[in-house]
Amino acid sequence: MNYDAEELQKLIETSIAEGKRQESDSASPLDQEYPSLILLEKLTPIVREVVQKSMEMNVKTTVTLADLTGSIIYCYRMPGCILAGLDLSTKKAYSAVAMNAATASLQQSVQPGADLYQLETMTNGEIVTFGGGVPLRSPNGRLIGGVGVSGAPRSQQDHELAGYFAERFLHIFFSK
């Protein structure tokens, strides 16, 4: 099934709402076809592809997906990935959404004298400005979330993997 941007956003929002559902509900989530399970089924193969690409690059990474609010809706940490990878991938996914830009593209803007100088300091480190965070967009360019990848020794490698995730995400969710 293919989704347009609004349907995908609704699917993500519904998944988050269902995750907050009380445990006292009489029906088991596994007894019904919940949108959160559909989302999980579609995201897992994409993350598997990113993990495979990470292994080909001989790096261990963490992959994190954020919705439009910057809330984390999916995270996978490869065994052996650096511990900081979890925190950094989360911040990269958030930053891609918050700034509506790839984190690698922010590097020049935060240098002394540039428009966003001290952005990381002013946001208490919540925004990161090195490679690995990429916005997720619908085919018409609408922002729908962000992905963060961290753990590679060079942020360019994280950026490449996040870009790969974004390409596969677009293909899986929007190709006809």
Beta strands, then each sheet from edge to edge (+ up, - down):
strand 1: 62-66
strand 2: 72-77
strand 3: 133-137
strand 4: 143-150
sheet 1: 2+ 1- 4+ 3-
end
